[in-house]
Amino acid sequence: MKFGKWLKRQIEQSLAEWRDQFLRYKELKRCVNAIPGAGGCPPSPAEEAEFVATLDAEIEKINAFFLEQEEEFIIHHRELQEDISRALARRAAGLVTPGQHEAAVAAIRREIVDFHGVMVLLLNYSSINYIGLAKILKKYDKRSGAVLRPPVLEAVLEQPFFETETVSQLVRECEAMMEAVFPEVPEGQAAARRDREALAVAEQSIFQNTVAALLTMEDVRAWSSTRGRHSLPPLNLPDSDWLRSFQMIPTQ
């Protein structure tokens, strides 16, 4: 499958409100195809400046969206921690019945699963946009004879949307919260616990695509011809038993 079609599919499978925030690869490719190419005249300085300006605007858009999501994640993560603390404190103080506590924990559980899924999708968003930039720059250089790709990718390495450690750390901490909400149970009860978790996941429309996003972040590296400094960063993805148990969830 050609990259453009693959990218279109990824965007279509993303959250509806995110779709306009991805790299406009098709539009950039149209600009590249307008260059005469081999045997023709290289782009004029004005044409190259226009392409670079368009590319910069796309990177700025991606950064702004990523930072906005990251800030919301930090706030929501803190809120979830407070929710868990309050629920546990109420149970310890005997202020709620066992049934009320279980209902409160179930609600928090669903919210954590949903939150985890959205964060993984943002990591996927980062990977897809980076590889799209690398691909369109490679096409531009091949078509025009320019050497834009190395310096632009070098700059991208310092862009907020590429530096995903904060979100990756939040993903790991989110899993730790899952362990707090789902303490260890005896081996004989493991199947029942998996059933409850699977039910929670089934209720979450966002998380249904999370495993697909994880696989995409592996697959997207196959599209990259770069190795070394301009390669995609290490995945550093969640690797807990409760996530792996959902690998067979349909994503369509």
DODREN-333742 format. One record per residue (C-alpha): residue number from 0; y, z, x. Coordinates in nm, 4 decimals. Example, Ala and Ser with C-alpha at 12.3 -4.5 7.8 and 13.67 -1.06 7.14 Angstrom:
BEGIN
(0; (-0.4500; 0.7800; 1.2300))
(1; (-0.1060; 0.7140; 1.3670))
% end
This chain:
BEGIN
(0; (0.0000; 0.0000; 0.0000))
(1; (0.3459; -0.0888; 0.1308))
(2; (0.5712; 0.2039; 0.2045))
(3; (0.8303; 0.1073; -0.0572))
(4; (0.5715; 0.1160; -0.3352))
(5; (0.4229; 0.4381; -0.2037))
(6; (0.7684; 0.5987; -0.1957))
(7; (0.8415; 0.4819; -0.5501))
(8; (0.5186; 0.6445; -0.6677))
(9; (0.6059; 0.9723; -0.4954))
(10; (0.9489; 0.9779; -0.6586))
(11; (0.8052; 0.9017; -1.0008))
(12; (0.5627; 1.1925; -0.9616))
(13; (0.8352; 1.4354; -0.8571))
(14; (1.0348; 1.6615; -1.0866))
(15; (1.2485; 1.4524; -1.3173))
(16; (1.5697; 1.6281; -1.2155))
(17; (1.4982; 1.5575; -0.8478))
(18; (1.4445; 1.1822; -0.8663))
(19; (1.8045; 1.0808; -0.8004))
(20; (1.8120; 1.3033; -0.4912))
(21; (1.5658; 1.1029; -0.2833))
(22; (1.6633; 0.8455; -0.0215))
(23; (1.7616; 0.5176; -0.1898))
(24; (1.5139; 0.3238; 0.0206))
(25; (1.5132; 0.0141; -0.2002))
(26; (1.8908; -0.0233; -0.1782))
(27; (1.8894; 0.0287; 0.1984))
(28; (1.6107; -0.2246; 0.2376))
(29; (1.8187; -0.4741; 0.0412))
(30; (2.0988; -0.4282; 0.2964))
(31; (1.8535; -0.4855; 0.5801))
(32; (1.7137; -0.7993; 0.4202))
(33; (2.0662; -0.9411; 0.3923))
(34; (2.0839; -0.9557; 0.7737))
(35; (2.0056; -1.3112; 0.8972))
(36; (1.7280; -1.1808; 1.1216))
(37; (1.5513; -1.3498; 1.4098))
(38; (1.7197; -1.6722; 1.5090))
(39; (2.0297; -1.5904; 1.3068))
(40; (2.3475; -1.4045; 1.3833))
(41; (2.3268; -1.0274; 1.4342))
(42; (2.5266; -0.8142; 1.1914))
(43; (2.8948; -0.7896; 1.2595))
(44; (3.0438; -0.4523; 1.3640))
(45; (3.1803; -0.4186; 1.0126))
(46; (2.8382; -0.4826; 0.8568))
(47; (2.6721; -0.2352; 1.0884))
(48; (2.9411; 0.0232; 1.0147))
(49; (2.8834; -0.0251; 0.6434))
(50; (2.5094; 0.0256; 0.6836))
(51; (2.5613; 0.3405; 0.8905))
(52; (2.8114; 0.4757; 0.6376))
(53; (2.5618; 0.4189; 0.3555))
(54; (2.2919; 0.5897; 0.5560))
(55; (2.5196; 0.8846; 0.6352))
(56; (2.6039; 0.9235; 0.2677))
(57; (2.2342; 0.9354; 0.1826))
(58; (2.1675; 1.1997; 0.4486))
(59; (2.4608; 1.4053; 0.3206))
(60; (2.3228; 1.3844; -0.0325))
(61; (1.9760; 1.4929; 0.0813))
(62; (2.1175; 1.7819; 0.2825))
(63; (2.3331; 1.9044; -0.0045))
(64; (2.0406; 1.9041; -0.2447))
(65; (1.8054; 2.0722; 0.0024))
(66; (2.0540; 2.3487; 0.0838))
(67; (2.1250; 2.4089; -0.2835))
(68; (1.7538; 2.4499; -0.3554))
(69; (1.7032; 2.6697; -0.0495))
(70; (1.9817; 2.9044; -0.1580))
(71; (1.8351; 2.9305; -0.5072))
(72; (1.4929; 3.0043; -0.3575))
(73; (1.6290; 3.2905; -0.1462))
(74; (1.7917; 3.4488; -0.4506))
(75; (1.4874; 3.4000; -0.6733))
(76; (1.2522; 3.5365; -0.4081))
(77; (1.4557; 3.8560; -0.3936))
(78; (1.4507; 3.8822; -0.7727))
(79; (1.0729; 3.8463; -0.7824))
(80; (1.0318; 4.1201; -0.5227))
(81; (1.2467; 4.3478; -0.7384))
(82; (1.0448; 4.2585; -1.0483))
(83; (0.7207; 4.3520; -0.8732))
(84; (0.8656; 4.6800; -0.7451))
(85; (0.9894; 4.7752; -1.0918))
(86; (0.6556; 4.6903; -1.2540))
(87; (0.4602; 4.8960; -1.0020))
(88; (0.7056; 5.1876; -1.0292))
(89; (0.6798; 5.1941; -1.4090))
(90; (0.3008; 5.1996; -1.3874))
(91; (0.3039; 5.4785; -1.1264))
(92; (0.5434; 5.6847; -1.3387))
(93; (0.3282; 5.6396; -1.6484))
(94; (0.6118; 5.4730; -1.8374))
(95; (0.3918; 5.1895; -1.9654))
(96; (0.0443; 5.1606; -2.1075))
(97; (-0.2242; 4.9687; -1.9116))
(98; (-0.1900; 4.6831; -2.1567))
(99; (0.1862; 4.6673; -2.1149))
(100; (0.1481; 4.6709; -1.7371))
(101; (-0.1076; 4.3890; -1.7477))
(102; (0.1271; 4.1818; -1.9645))
(103; (0.4159; 4.2407; -1.7248))
(104; (0.2012; 4.1495; -1.4249))
(105; (0.0774; 3.8335; -1.5992))
(106; (0.4360; 3.7209; -1.6595))
(107; (0.5298; 3.7853; -1.2956))
(108; (0.2157; 3.6071; -1.1820))
(109; (0.3034; 3.2940; -1.3758))
(110; (0.6550; 3.2977; -1.2351))
(111; (0.5312; 3.3381; -0.8768))
(112; (0.2854; 3.0497; -0.9121))
(113; (0.5595; 2.8325; -1.0555))
(114; (0.8021; 2.9343; -0.7811))
(115; (0.5471; 2.8690; -0.5070))
(116; (0.4820; 2.5231; -0.6470))
(117; (0.8490; 2.4269; -0.6501))
(118; (0.8945; 2.5398; -0.2903))
(119; (0.5983; 2.3330; -0.1738))
(120; (0.7436; 2.0350; -0.3565))
(121; (1.0690; 2.0833; -0.1635))
(122; (0.8777; 2.0753; 0.1662))
(123; (0.7232; 1.7532; 0.0413))
(124; (1.0711; 1.6232; -0.0451))
(125; (1.1831; 1.6892; 0.3128))
(126; (0.8881; 1.5020; 0.4632))
(127; (0.9238; 1.2016; 0.2346))
(128; (1.2933; 1.1604; 0.3044))
(129; (1.2507; 1.1912; 0.6791))
(130; (0.9786; 0.9276; 0.6966))
(131; (1.1863; 0.7022; 0.4685))
(132; (1.4782; 0.7250; 0.7105))
(133; (1.2518; 0.6491; 1.0058))
(134; (1.1046; 0.3472; 0.8275))
(135; (1.4339; 0.1936; 0.7164))
(136; (1.5852; 0.2396; 1.0627))
(137; (1.2855; 0.0703; 1.2200))
(138; (1.3312; -0.2239; 0.9824))
(139; (1.7029; -0.2406; 1.0578))
(140; (1.6535; -0.2453; 1.4339))
(141; (1.3805; -0.5073; 1.4131))
(142; (1.5891; -0.7284; 1.1868))
(143; (1.9227; -0.6896; 1.3635))
(144; (1.8279; -0.6344; 1.7246))
(145; (2.0284; -0.3108; 1.7218))
(146; (1.9080; 0.0248; 1.8553))
(147; (2.0157; 0.2606; 1.5784))
(148; (1.6876; 0.4376; 1.5191))
(149; (1.6707; 0.6719; 1.8232))
(150; (2.0228; 0.8163; 1.7987))
(151; (2.0126; 0.8521; 1.4205))
(152; (1.6744; 1.0258; 1.4242))
(153; (1.7951; 1.2469; 1.7075))
(154; (2.0805; 1.3582; 1.4818))
(155; (1.8451; 1.4046; 1.1870))
(156; (1.6432; 1.6567; 1.3879))
(157; (1.9416; 1.8909; 1.3530))
(158; (1.9958; 1.8293; 0.9822))
(159; (1.9326; 2.1126; 0.7333))
(160; (1.6787; 1.9172; 0.5305))
(161; (1.4614; 1.8665; 0.8415))
(162; (1.4696; 2.2315; 0.9473))
(163; (1.2351; 2.3723; 0.6855))
(164; (1.1375; 2.7029; 0.8473))
(165; (1.3292; 2.9133; 0.5937))
(166; (1.1503; 2.7545; 0.2990))
(167; (0.8153; 2.7674; 0.4814))
(168; (0.8680; 3.1386; 0.5421))
(169; (0.9508; 3.1918; 0.1755))
(170; (0.6262; 3.0148; 0.0842))
(171; (0.4300; 3.2528; 0.3056))
(172; (0.6112; 3.5549; 0.1637))
(173; (0.5457; 3.4258; -0.1862))
(174; (0.1746; 3.4291; -0.1077))
(175; (0.2091; 3.7869; 0.0125))
(176; (0.3607; 3.8707; -0.3251))
(177; (0.0601; 3.7109; -0.4900))
(178; (-0.1598; 3.9526; -0.2969))
(179; (0.0549; 4.2398; -0.4259))
(180; (0.0185; 4.1214; -0.7836))
(181; (-0.3509; 4.0409; -0.7299))
(182; (-0.4942; 4.3247; -0.5197))
(183; (-0.8430; 4.2878; -0.3808))
(184; (-1.1206; 4.3318; -0.6357))
(185; (-1.4896; 4.4055; -0.5823))
(186; (-1.7037; 4.1032; -0.4995))
(187; (-1.8689; 4.1055; -0.8368))
(188; (-1.5313; 4.0535; -1.0048))
(189; (-1.4206; 3.7635; -0.7827))
(190; (-1.5208; 3.4996; -1.0341))
(191; (-1.3229; 3.6683; -1.3087))
(192; (-1.0191; 3.6868; -1.0837))
(193; (-1.0439; 3.3156; -0.9998))
(194; (-1.0698; 3.2384; -1.3702))
(195; (-0.7506; 3.4339; -1.4428))
(196; (-0.5662; 3.2628; -1.1584))
(197; (-0.6870; 2.9194; -1.2650))
(198; (-0.5655; 2.9899; -1.6170))
(199; (-0.2236; 3.0862; -1.4838))
(200; (-0.2048; 2.7658; -1.2837))
(201; (-0.3077; 2.5536; -1.5794))
(202; (-0.0060; 2.6888; -1.7657))
(203; (0.2339; 2.5673; -1.4982))
(204; (0.3409; 2.2029; -1.5202))
(205; (0.5109; 2.2208; -1.1790))
(206; (0.2187; 2.3667; -0.9888))
(207; (-0.0146; 2.0970; -1.1195))
(208; (0.1450; 1.8644; -0.8618))
(209; (0.1559; 2.1136; -0.5748))
(210; (-0.1825; 2.0316; -0.4267))
(211; (-0.0959; 1.6640; -0.4494))
(212; (0.2225; 1.7431; -0.2574))
(213; (0.0217; 1.9187; 0.0123))
(214; (-0.1993; 1.6140; 0.0494))
(215; (0.1073; 1.3912; 0.0532))
(216; (0.2555; 1.5864; 0.3414))
(217; (-0.0642; 1.5145; 0.5354))
(218; (-0.0707; 1.1520; 0.4257))
(219; (0.2962; 1.0881; 0.4974))
(220; (0.2368; 1.1415; 0.8672))
(221; (0.0123; 0.8356; 0.8664))
(222; (0.3227; 0.6329; 0.7817))
(223; (0.5020; 0.7555; 1.0921))
(224; (0.4800; 0.5471; 1.4078))
(225; (0.6772; 0.8109; 1.5976))
(226; (0.5074; 1.0572; 1.8291))
(227; (0.6927; 1.3195; 2.0224))
(228; (1.0417; 1.4525; 1.9611))
(229; (1.1038; 1.2312; 1.6580))
(230; (0.7716; 1.3090; 1.4947))
(231; (0.7651; 1.5075; 1.1731))
(232; (0.7616; 1.8836; 1.2297))
(233; (0.4346; 2.0792; 1.2029))
(234; (0.3291; 2.1215; 0.8439))
(235; (0.3089; 2.5011; 0.8638))
(236; (0.1781; 2.4973; 0.5088))
(237; (0.0263; 2.7747; 0.2990))
(238; (-0.3421; 2.8258; 0.3731))
(239; (-0.4628; 3.1079; 0.1526))
(240; (-0.7886; 3.1197; -0.0415))
(241; (-0.6149; 3.1291; -0.3760))
(242; (-0.4340; 2.7995; -0.3039))
(243; (-0.7392; 2.6194; -0.1666))
(244; (-0.9318; 2.7103; -0.4798))
(245; (-0.7009; 2.4817; -0.6814))
(246; (-0.7703; 2.1609; -0.4855))
(247; (-0.9631; 2.0042; -0.7713))
(248; (-0.6853; 2.0451; -1.0288))
(249; (-0.5932; 1.7029; -1.1764))
(250; (-0.2482; 1.5917; -1.0699))
(251; (-0.1873; 1.3207; -1.3273))
% end
